[in-house]
Amino acid sequence: MHARREQRPVRPFGAVLAAAGFACLLTACAGGLSGPEQAYKDLTRVDYGKPYIGMSKQQVIGCAGQPRSRIPAGSGGETFVYHYKGAGPVPGGTPKDATCTASLTFEGGTLVRVNYAHKDGRSPYAWQAEKDPEKAEKMKQEAPPTCVFSLPRCQR
């Protein structure tokens, strides 16, 4: 007589694949955000310009000095451009070794938006376009240069 093997129910391949996919999805969700979503969240976590929103042009000029340039923006708007080094623009002109640029946009004479960036700003993914493998690896390890923004002479 032949010994009978215990038969197991046959599961369709699709059900097994779906279960594996669901397990991977749960694992990914448990880990939180990563990649570009996390980078964006990290970069926008603190809005350094927010405390100054609502200031008048006169208040900004009083504590930051005259801007390097003034650019008309939209209907009645204006953007002040400052070049600075350190925490933010201060009266006394643009330092020769300025590393940051801030654009302060006014509408109706009131500050509505602050943008700032490092003069040597680059994408954190720029290393991917570098042909020299040694330079690419160095770029990959170095964080892109950044700036902070404040109006150190303003009372806020």
C-alpha positions as CSV (number, residue, x, y, z in Angstrom):
1,M,0.0,0.0,0.0
2,H,1.0,3.5,-0.7
3,A,1.4,6.0,2.2
4,R,-1.0,8.9,1.7
5,R,0.5,12.3,1.7
6,E,-1.3,15.0,3.5
7,Q,-2.7,17.4,1.0
8,R,-2.6,21.1,1.6
9,P,-5.0,23.4,0.0
10,V,-3.7,25.1,-3.1
11,R,-3.7,28.9,-2.8
12,P,-3.9,30.9,-5.9
13,F,-0.6,32.7,-6.8
14,G,-2.5,36.1,-7.0
15,A,-3.6,35.8,-3.3
16,V,-0.1,35.1,-2.1
17,L,1.3,38.0,-4.2
18,A,-1.4,40.3,-2.8
19,A,-0.6,39.3,0.8
20,A,3.1,39.9,0.2
21,G,2.4,43.3,-1.4
22,F,0.1,44.3,1.5
23,A,2.9,43.3,4.0
24,C,5.4,45.5,2.2
25,L,3.0,48.4,2.2
26,L,2.4,48.1,5.9
27,T,6.2,48.0,6.5
28,A,6.8,51.1,4.4
29,C,4.0,53.0,6.2
30,A,5.3,52.0,9.6
31,G,8.7,53.6,8.7
32,G,7.2,57.0,8.0
33,L,8.2,59.3,5.2
34,S,11.5,59.0,3.4
35,G,13.1,60.3,0.2
36,P,11.9,63.5,-1.4
37,E,8.8,63.8,0.9
38,Q,10.9,63.7,4.0
39,A,13.4,66.2,2.5
40,Y,10.6,68.6,1.7
41,K,9.2,68.2,5.2
42,D,12.6,68.8,6.8
43,L,13.3,71.9,4.7
44,T,9.9,73.5,5.3
45,R,9.8,72.7,9.0
46,V,10.8,76.1,10.1
47,D,9.8,79.3,8.4
48,Y,12.4,81.8,9.4
49,G,10.7,84.7,7.6
50,K,7.3,84.2,9.3
51,P,8.0,86.5,12.3
52,Y,8.5,89.4,9.9
53,I,5.4,89.0,7.8
54,G,3.2,92.1,8.2
55,M,6.0,94.6,8.7
56,S,6.0,97.8,6.7
57,K,8.7,98.8,4.2
58,Q,9.8,101.5,6.5
59,Q,10.2,99.1,9.4
60,V,12.2,96.7,7.3
61,I,14.5,99.5,6.0
62,G,14.9,100.8,9.6
63,C,16.4,97.5,10.8
64,A,17.9,96.0,7.7
65,G,19.1,99.1,5.8
66,Q,18.5,99.9,2.2
67,P,18.1,96.9,-0.1
68,R,20.7,96.1,-2.7
69,S,17.9,96.4,-5.3
70,R,14.2,97.1,-5.5
71,I,12.1,95.3,-8.1
72,P,8.5,96.3,-9.0
73,A,6.3,93.2,-8.4
74,G,2.7,93.0,-9.7
75,S,0.2,95.8,-9.2
76,G,1.7,98.0,-6.6
77,G,4.0,95.4,-5.1
78,E,7.7,95.6,-4.7
79,T,10.5,93.1,-3.9
80,F,13.5,94.2,-1.9
81,V,16.7,92.1,-2.5
82,Y,19.4,91.9,0.2
83,H,22.7,90.1,0.0
84,Y,24.1,89.2,3.4
85,K,26.4,86.9,5.4
86,G,25.4,85.4,8.7
87,A,21.9,85.7,10.3
88,G,20.4,88.2,8.0
89,P,20.7,91.7,6.4
90,V,21.8,94.6,8.6
91,P,22.3,98.3,7.9
92,G,25.6,99.2,6.3
93,G,25.5,97.7,2.9
94,T,26.3,94.4,1.3
95,P,29.4,92.7,2.6
96,K,31.9,91.8,-0.1
97,D,31.8,88.1,1.0
98,A,28.0,87.8,1.1
99,T,26.9,84.2,0.8
100,C,23.1,84.6,1.0
101,T,20.4,86.4,-0.9
102,A,17.0,87.3,0.5
103,S,14.0,88.6,-1.4
104,L,11.3,90.3,0.6
105,T,8.1,90.9,-1.3
106,F,5.7,93.6,-0.3
107,E,2.1,94.2,-1.3
108,G,0.4,97.4,-0.4
109,G,3.5,98.4,1.6
110,T,3.3,95.3,3.8
111,L,5.7,92.3,3.8
112,V,3.9,89.3,2.6
113,R,6.7,86.8,1.6
114,V,10.3,86.1,2.4
115,N,12.6,83.9,0.2
116,Y,16.2,83.3,0.9
117,A,19.0,81.1,-0.5
118,H,22.7,80.5,-0.5
119,K,24.5,81.9,-3.5
120,D,26.1,78.5,-4.2
121,G,22.9,76.6,-3.8
122,R,22.6,73.3,-5.6
123,S,20.4,70.4,-5.7
124,P,21.2,67.6,-3.2
125,Y,21.0,65.3,-6.3
126,A,23.5,67.3,-8.4
127,W,26.2,64.6,-7.7
128,Q,24.3,62.3,-10.1
129,A,25.2,64.5,-13.1
130,E,28.9,64.6,-12.2
131,K,31.1,62.6,-14.6
132,D,34.1,62.2,-12.3
133,P,33.3,59.4,-9.8
134,E,35.5,60.9,-7.0
135,K,33.9,64.4,-7.3
136,A,30.5,62.7,-7.4
137,E,31.2,60.8,-4.2
138,K,32.5,64.0,-2.5
139,M,29.3,65.9,-3.6
140,K,27.1,63.1,-2.4
141,Q,28.7,63.3,1.1
142,E,28.6,67.1,1.4
143,A,25.4,68.8,2.3
144,P,24.4,71.6,0.0
145,P,25.2,75.0,1.4
146,T,22.2,76.7,3.2
147,C,21.2,80.0,4.7
148,V,19.0,81.1,7.6
149,F,17.1,84.3,7.6
150,S,16.4,86.9,10.3
151,L,16.4,90.6,10.7
152,P,18.8,90.8,13.7
153,R,18.3,94.5,14.3
154,C,14.5,94.2,14.2
155,Q,12.4,94.0,17.4
156,R,10.0,91.2,16.9
